[in-house]
């Protein structure tokens, strides 16, 4: 079909059918749209609150703990 024929056929449709054609074109465009690939850091940063301290349980490193004497 030539573009001029398609435009003529589109113009011949009633307004409600023209809206459906426009919606269909938008659907097809979104379905075949090329999405850029995300790298790992982009995926991590898109997750809310990633890397927050409350996401992990931390254990104390015994070598850095202060030792306090119980004796006066």
C-alpha positions, 0 to 999 in steps of 0.5 A: 500500500502506498502512503497516499492510499493509506492516508486516503483510507484513514481520512475515509474512516469515522473519527472513532475508527481513526482514534483506534488506528492511532492507538494501534500505531502507538501500540505497535511502535512501543512493542517494537521499540529498541530499548538500550541495554542497562549495565549492572550499575544502572540496574542497582541504582534503579532499586530503591534504597539499595546499599542502605545499612538496614539492608545488611546485618553487620558483625563487629570485627573483634580486632577493633573492639575496645577492651575495657577492664572490669577492675577499678 
